[in-house]
Amino acid sequence: MNNIPEIFKTYPAVYAVGDRYIITVAVNEPCTMWAKIGDNEYFDDSNGILRTASLTHKVEFPAKVLDEAREYTLYFRKVIERKPYFSQMDEVGQFSAKFRPLEGDNIRIFHIADAHNRITGPVNAAKADGEHDLLVLNGDIPNHSGDIAYFAAIHCIAGEITKGEYPVIFSRGNHDMRGIYAENIQDHTPTDNGRSYFSVRVGSLWALVLDCGEDKPDGNDEYGHTICCADFRRRQTEYIEKIISNAKNEYLAE
């Protein structure tokens, strides 16, 4: 097993969304990041600008590319000083990993919910259970979103369990919606272009990842007039109806 670079907070995690993977890495210091899979490179960028402002890096690409290659290399450059002209960056570092796509019908899944920022317990439980083909993180993995550092718990758990070597599916929980950074969670977690609900296909498995929002009516004092989950669920219902009308390309596809 390769040791992770010092700048990585944990091993990478390969999240499945739709027909794509999003390799996600929490880091300790600002850096750029990109991946090479086969002969192709994929970048963590914002409209052609390599991202350095966030300590969560996400590199997205078609899942079939990695399923076929079965290995990837992450490259990064630590930021010395980012300036309008002649930014100073460190030398290129790299980390490589093998990848095992989900294959066959005998699928071994490990599921974690309500970790609430506990990392050691969930990781040890998964390791004690043996080998798996898929990890599911099903809500309330951070304690809440009042501290942006809490988002790293998601990737610490996923990375330490999978070592970036097999897929992960993540869904948001209602406690993830609480706190000043809740509106930024899409920048730190895998989503479908910012949307927290989506269909996903990994190997022979098709799934619908849903997000019911909060667990009480929007007007409850606990939320302090900061949510609109009724409308959010209405939009999600429309999405589910579109999935049903497109069944032949979704859950009825080969």
Secondary structure as the mmCIF struct_conf table of DSSP 4:
data_model
#
loop_
_struct_conf.conf_type_id
_struct_conf.id
_struct_conf.beg_label_comp_id
_struct_conf.beg_label_asym_id
_struct_conf.beg_label_seq_id
_struct_conf.end_label_comp_id
_struct_conf.end_label_asym_id
_struct_conf.end_label_seq_id
HELX_LH_PP_P HELX_LH_PP_P1 ASN A 2 PRO A 5
TURN_TY1_P TURN_TY1_P1 GLU A 6 ILE A 7
STRN STRN1 PHE A 8 PHE A 8
BEND BEND1 LYS A 9 THR A 10
STRN STRN2 ALA A 13 VAL A 17
STRN STRN3 GLY A 18 GLY A 18
TURN_TY1_P TURN_TY1_P2 ASP A 19 ASP A 19
STRN STRN4 ARG A 20 ALA A 26
STRN STRN5 VAL A 27 VAL A 27
BEND BEND2 ASN A 28 GLU A 29
STRN STRN6 CYS A 31 ILE A 37
TURN_TY1_P TURN_TY1_P3 GLY A 38 ASP A 39
STRN STRN7 ASN A 40 PHE A 43
STRN STRN8 ASP A 45 SER A 46
TURN_TY1_P TURN_TY1_P4 ASN A 47 GLY A 48
STRN STRN9 ILE A 49 LEU A 50
BEND BEND3 ALA A 53 ALA A 53
BEND BEND4 LEU A 55 LEU A 55
STRN STRN10 THR A 56 PRO A 62
HELX_RH_AL_P HELX_RH_AL_P1 ALA A 63 ALA A 69
STRN STRN11 GLU A 71 GLU A 81
BEND BEND5 PRO A 84 PHE A 86
STRN STRN12 GLN A 88 LYS A 98
BEND BEND6 GLY A 104 ASP A 105
STRN STRN13 ILE A 109 ILE A 112
TURN_TY1_P TURN_TY1_P5 HIS A 116 ASN A 117
HELX_RH_AL_P HELX_RH_AL_P2 THR A 120 ASP A 129
BEND BEND7 ASP A 133 ASP A 133
STRN STRN14 LEU A 134 ASN A 138
BEND BEND8 GLY A 139 GLY A 139
BEND BEND9 PRO A 142 ASN A 143
BEND BEND10 SER A 145 ASP A 147
HELX_RH_3T_P HELX_RH_3T_P1 ILE A 148 PHE A 151
HELX_RH_AL_P HELX_RH_AL_P3 ALA A 152 THR A 162
TURN_TY1_P TURN_TY1_P6 LYS A 163 GLY A 164
BEND BEND11 GLU A 165 TYR A 166
STRN STRN15 PRO A 167 SER A 171
HELX_RH_3T_P HELX_RH_3T_P2 ASN A 174 MET A 177
BEND BEND12 GLY A 179 GLY A 179
TURN_TY1_P TURN_TY1_P7 ILE A 180 TYR A 181
HELX_RH_3T_P HELX_RH_3T_P3 ALA A 182 ASP A 187
TURN_TY1_P TURN_TY1_P8 HIS A 188 HIS A 188
BEND BEND13 THR A 189 THR A 189
STRN STRN16 ASP A 192 ASP A 192
TURN_TY1_P TURN_TY1_P9 ASN A 193 GLY A 194
STRN STRN17 ARG A 195 ARG A 195
BEND BEND14 SER A 196 SER A 196
STRN STRN18 PHE A 198 VAL A 202
TURN_TY1_P TURN_TY1_P10 GLY A 203 SER A 204
STRN STRN19 LEU A 205 VAL A 209
BEND BEND15 ASP A 215 LYS A 216
TURN_TY1_P TURN_TY1_P11 ASP A 218 GLY A 219
HELX_RH_3T_P HELX_RH_3T_P4 ASP A 221 TYR A 223
TURN_TY1_P TURN_TY1_P12 GLY A 224 HIS A 225
HELX_RH_AL_P HELX_RH_AL_P4 CYS A 229 SER A 245
TURN_TY1_P TURN_TY1_P13 ASN A 246 ASN A 246
HELX_RH_3T_P HELX_RH_3T_P5 ALA A 247 ASN A 249
TURN_TY1_P TURN_TY1_P14 GLU A 250 LEU A 252
#
